[in-house]
Amino acid sequence: GAGVSQSPSNKVTEKGKDVELRCDPISGHTALYWYRQSLGQGLEFLIYFQGNSAPDKSGLPSDRFSAERTGGSVSTLTIQRTQQEDSAVYLCASSLAHGLATAETQYFGPGTRLLVL
Amino acid sequence: GENVEQHPSTLSVQEGDSAVIKCTYSDSASNYFPWYKQELGKGPQLIIDIRSNVGEKKDQRIAVTLNKTAKHFSLHITETQPEDSAVYFCAASIGNTPLVFGKGTRLSVIA
């Protein structure tokens, strides 16, 4: 079946502009995660949605970052007033998780490569 | 919070040899330990995972071992092939909480 999809695949923007990144999770997956991967670095957690619960925003680096998940499916990550240090690959993952107890596999999308000039 | 350390950062092996990547974690409550392979320009892909009630798991040429007492886990790839060349990430979590990743190991398999 279809995997996690993300759009756009690449985004070049100017410092100070806002950007929106989209994630379409695997159908039926209740959990959705956003991670950031800076050049040569590991993956850094940003935000986590689980069903109808309030999202875990503890990884967002500043108040310029926000995310929404509409109808329990598609998610949008918004970065306002972009800075050069926001340049990274933004990865989305989804899983079948129905709670916190038993871990389910997180499936990753291909990522959006963001370059802030 | 959880901290995951991964070594080595780069690893070169001859085709057919074995490769071993090691990770340590800090939070004894972590109970899920996946390994991801990331090829250039792609998202990470799960290759194997292990839960804290198991000490070892094997899938063909790939195996993972977990030592809960020492808080470390390792990835073993046997009979390496050029297509195994990629960046490998270990991670840890408590159930379905967000994964905490190591910084990755760039594996090069030399034909």
Interface residues (C-beta under 8 A of the other chain):
Chain A: V4 A31 Y33 Y35 Q41 G42 L43 E44 F45 Y48 Q50 D56 G59 L91 S95 A97 G99 L100 A101 T102 A103 E104 T105 Q106 Y107 F108 G109 P110 G111
Chain B: Q6 N31 Y32 P34 Y36 G41 K42 G43 P44 Q45 L46 D49 R51 F89 A91 S93 I94 G95 N96 T97 P98 L99 V100 F101 G102 K103 G104
